[in-house]
Amino acid sequence: SNNSQILVAGDDRGGIRLWRAQLTNDDTIHFNHLGLVQVVTNSDNDSAVSCSVVCMEALSGGRLAVSTDTVVSTNQPALFDVAARVSVQASRGVHVFDFSGLLATPTVVSIATTGIKAITCLTGHTKDAVICMCELPDGGLLTGGGKMDATLQMWSRLQIIDQQTTSKQEDDYLVTIEDDFQNQITSIVQSEAIKTLTGDVGYVFALTVLPDSKDNSDYYAIAAARYNTIKIII
C-alpha cells in the first residue's frame, strides 16, 4: 500500500489478508500477519455469502479500494471460520475501506484491535466487475470494467471519502451495516459516476496516471493498457 509497510492480498472467497513488514537488526524483512477480513453480502452467520476479490488499489489517507464480484461456486466452504466479516451491499462493486487505524499503529497489532470501516460502495459497473483502478491526482478514482462492461468510469473525491453527514442524492442512499467488530458503520452507496468513457478506449487491463512534467501543474493524462496497446486519455 502507498507510503506504508502493510502488504494486502485478496482471494476468490472474499478474504483480505494483511501483513506488516518489519526490518530486523540483521537487515532482513519479516512479515507479521495482522489478520483476515472476509467481505460478505450479509453479516448474519446463517445467510452470509462471500464475494470474490477481483482487484485492489491503495488510496491516500489509509483507504483501500476493493473490487468484488459474485463468488464462483467451488468445492471449498464459502466462509472462513476465523475471519472477521465485513458486510457490503452488493457482491459486484467497488468498496472503499478505511484502514487508517491500522496504519497509524507502528507496532504489530491485530486488525481486530484497530477495526475497519466501510466508507462507500460504487455500483456503476453493472454488466461486469471492475478489473483495474487508479487514484486520480484530484482525489477521485477511475475504474475500468471487464469485457462485458468495457467502460471507464470516473468517480469524484467526494464520492469515495468518509462523510459523517451526507444529504441524500438521487440514486444514492445511506445504509447501515454491522461487522464482527460490533461497530455500526454507515456506507454510502454510489450508483452513478460523474463521467463514463466508452467508445475507443473500451476494455482495458491496467490504468495509470501520467502527471504533467511542468511544476505545479494540475493537468494529467491517463494511460490505459490492453494486450500490446496503450491508449492515452487527455
Secondary structure in CASP SS format (residue, H / E / C, confidence):
PFRMAT SS
TARGET T0000
AUTHOR 0000-0000-0000
METHOD secondary structure of the structure
MODEL  1
S C 1.00
N C 1.00
N C 1.00
S C 1.00
Q C 1.00
I E 1.00
L E 1.00
V E 1.00
A E 1.00
G E 1.00
D C 1.00
D C 1.00
R C 1.00
G C 1.00
G E 1.00
I E 1.00
R E 1.00
L E 1.00
W E 1.00
R E 1.00
A E 1.00
Q E 1.00
L E 1.00
T C 1.00
N C 1.00
D C 1.00
D C 1.00
T C 1.00
I E 1.00
H E 1.00
F E 1.00
N E 1.00
H E 1.00
L E 1.00
G E 1.00
L E 1.00
V E 1.00
Q E 1.00
V E 1.00
V E 1.00
T C 1.00
N C 1.00
S C 1.00
D C 1.00
N C 1.00
D C 1.00
S C 1.00
A C 1.00
V C 1.00
S E 1.00
C E 1.00
S E 1.00
V E 1.00
V E 1.00
C E 1.00
M E 1.00
E E 1.00
A E 1.00
L E 1.00
S H 1.00
G H 1.00
G H 1.00
R E 1.00
L E 1.00
A E 1.00
V E 1.00
S E 1.00
T E 1.00
D E 1.00
T E 1.00
V C 1.00
V C 1.00
S C 1.00
T C 1.00
N C 1.00
Q C 1.00
P C 1.00
A C 1.00
L C 1.00
F C 1.00
D C 1.00
V C 1.00
A C 1.00
A E 1.00
R E 1.00
V E 1.00
S E 1.00
V C 1.00
Q C 1.00
A C 1.00
S C 1.00
R C 1.00
G E 1.00
V E 1.00
H E 1.00
V E 1.00
F E 1.00
D E 1.00
F C 1.00
S H 1.00
G H 1.00
L H 1.00
L H 1.00
A C 1.00
T C 1.00
P C 1.00
T C 1.00
V C 1.00
V C 1.00
S C 1.00
I H 1.00
A H 1.00
T H 1.00
T H 1.00
G C 1.00
I C 1.00
K E 1.00
A E 1.00
I E 1.00
T E 1.00
C E 1.00
L E 1.00
T C 1.00
G C 1.00
H C 1.00
T C 1.00
K C 1.00
D C 1.00
A C 1.00
V E 1.00
I E 1.00
C E 1.00
M E 1.00
C E 1.00
E E 1.00
L C 1.00
P C 1.00
D C 1.00
G C 1.00
G C 1.00
L E 1.00
L E 1.00
T E 1.00
G E 1.00
G E 1.00
G C 1.00
K C 1.00
M C 1.00
D C 1.00
A C 1.00
T C 1.00
L E 1.00
Q E 1.00
M E 1.00
W E 1.00
S C 1.00
R H 1.00
L H 1.00
Q H 1.00
I H 1.00
I C 1.00
D C 1.00
Q C 1.00
Q C 1.00
T C 1.00
T C 1.00
S C 1.00
K C 1.00
Q C 1.00
E C 1.00
D C 1.00
D C 1.00
Y E 1.00
L E 1.00
V E 1.00
T E 1.00
I E 1.00
E E 1.00
D C 1.00
D C 1.00
F C 1.00
Q C 1.00
N C 1.00
Q E 1.00
I E 1.00
T E 1.00
S E 1.00
I E 1.00
V E 1.00
Q E 1.00
S C 1.00
E C 1.00
A C 1.00
I C 1.00
K E 1.00
T E 1.00
L E 1.00
T C 1.00
G C 1.00
D C 1.00
V C 1.00
G C 1.00
Y C 1.00
V C 1.00
F C 1.00
A E 1.00
L E 1.00
T E 1.00
V E 1.00
L E 1.00
P E 1.00
D C 1.00
S C 1.00
K C 1.00
D C 1.00
N C 1.00
S C 1.00
D C 1.00
Y C 1.00
Y E 1.00
A E 1.00
I E 1.00
A E 1.00
A E 1.00
A E 1.00
R E 1.00
Y C 1.00
N C 1.00
T E 1.00
I E 1.00
K E 1.00
I E 1.00
I E 1.00
I C 1.00
END
